[in-house]
Amino acid sequence: MEDKCVRCAKTVPWMVLMGNLTLSIFQIYIGYAAKSKGLVADGIHSGTDVVTTIMVIITVALSSHKDDKKYPWGLGKSEFLGAVFAYILLLGIALMILIDAIHVIMSGVINPPHMAAFFAALVAIISNYILSSYGFCAGKKMNSPALIANAQENRSDMLSSIAVLVGVFAANIGFPIVDALAAVLVGLMIAKSAVTLGLQAYKNLIDESLPGDKEKILEKAVMQYKEVKGVNYIHVRRVGQKAWIDMEIIIDHKRTVKEGHAIAREIRQALMRKYSQIKDVTISFTCKEVQGVKGIRKEIVIAK
């Protein structure tokens, strides 16, 4: 991995933190001055991103801790734990926004916001697009769930700012209720994002198996070796930015234990060279006749 990607990944969270903090203060101030419920809700959304970004900075720093005797798997799971906490917080904020916006709609007293809110929403759209683009780039290069989650939040902010933009414009051409409806939409978008991404972070925290398509990619890579006749199982444990793989392959029963060691070792090294996200691979093998006759396990774990 290029050094510039690593440097960028360390810089992006701080850039996003300052960007969201500035944007949140700007949106909330203009929102209150312009009397726009939608813009205030969007500003609160940006404010929650400040909290989640701080969580990202902390968890990414923790996940970079090298594995040792005390923590043989490292501290990568802290990224998923931080993401779960951040999304629970977002869900709470979403409910607050929804309750406030619905109360305004039910009261029937709605005045159109000042057009300053329109231009503030436009600034927010551009800013969130830039922040999310940097975040996605760094997150995908580093395979960091925390960075990607943070970029998702900025992308969600961008979409909610678009809703506010439309709401303010509609309110000023004779449909004042649309601004409050935009706040409701922002709240729903935040809630959906929090539930969907929060559940994914939780599944990673409890070691959910790989999606079928990704497992097939790994299996296909292993089956390229003519000595391998099949794959019994592939277990993957994600720990932050890296993954540990445990698998059992099937080789011809005529192969010796020594040959089985060599085959497994070659596959292990090839997988780790091909996929930079893999931290380690443990391979066991079973020897079977090609026709599928009952097999005999000859070795359990290949030495690393």
LINHU-V768586 format. One record per backbone hydrogen bond with DSSP energy under -0.5 kcal/mol. NH is the residue of the N-H (numbers start at 1). CO is the residue of the C=O. If there is no record, write none. Layout:
# LINHU-V768586
{{NH CO} {NH CO}}
This chain:
# LINHU-V768586
{{5 2} {6 2} {7 3} {8 4} {9 5} {10 6} {11 7} {12 8} {13 9} {14 11} {15 11} {16 12} {17 13} {18 14} {19 15} {20 16} {21 17} {22 18} {23 19} {24 20} {25 21} {26 22} {27 23} {28 24} {29 25} {30 26} {31 27} {32 28} {33 29} {34 30} {35 31} {36 31} {37 35} {40 36} {41 37} {42 38} {43 39} {44 40} {45 41} {46 42} {47 43} {48 44} {49 45} {50 46} {50 47} {51 47} {52 48} {53 49} {54 50} {55 51} {56 52} {57 53} {58 54} {59 55} {60 56} {61 57} {62 58} {63 59} {64 60} {65 62} {68 71} {74 71} {75 65} {76 73} {78 75} {79 76} {80 76} {81 77} {82 78} {83 79} {84 80} {85 81} {86 82} {87 83} {88 84} {89 85} {90 86} {91 87} {92 88} {93 89} {94 90} {95 91} {96 92} {97 93} {98 94} {99 95} {100 96} {101 97} {102 98} {103 99} {104 100} {105 101} {106 102} {107 103} {108 104} {108 105} {110 108} {114 34} {117 114} {118 115} {119 115} {120 116} {121 117} {122 118} {123 119} {124 120} {125 121} {126 122} {127 123} {128 124} {129 125} {130 126} {131 127} {132 128} {133 129} {134 130} {135 131} {136 132} {137 133} {138 134} {139 135} {140 136} {141 137} {142 138} {143 139} {144 139} {145 143} {148 144} {149 145} {150 146} {151 147} {152 148} {153 149} {154 150} {155 151} {156 152} {157 153} {158 154} {159 155} {160 156} {161 157} {162 158} {163 159} {164 160} {165 161} {166 162} {167 163} {168 164} {169 165} {170 166} {171 167} {172 168} {173 170} {174 171} {175 170} {178 175} {179 176} {180 176} {181 177} {182 178} {183 179} {184 180} {185 181} {186 182} {187 183} {188 184} {189 185} {190 186} {191 187} {192 188} {193 189} {194 190} {195 191} {196 192} {197 193} {198 194} {199 195} {200 196} {201 197} {202 198} {203 199} {204 200} {205 201} {206 202} {207 204} {208 203} {214 211} {215 211} {216 212} {217 213} {218 214} {219 215} {220 216} {221 217} {222 218} {223 219} {224 220} {225 222} {226 224} {228 225} {229 227} {229 250} {230 250} {232 248} {233 248} {235 246} {237 244} {238 236} {239 242} {242 239} {243 277} {244 237} {245 280} {246 235} {247 282} {248 233} {249 284} {250 230} {251 286} {252 227} {253 288} {255 252} {260 256} {261 257} {262 258} {263 259} {264 260} {265 261} {266 262} {267 263} {268 264} {269 265} {270 266} {271 267} {272 268} {273 269} {274 270} {275 271} {276 274} {278 275} {279 243} {280 243} {282 245} {284 247} {285 299} {286 249} {287 296} {288 251} {288 286} {292 289} {296 287} {298 285} {298 296} {299 285} {302 283}}
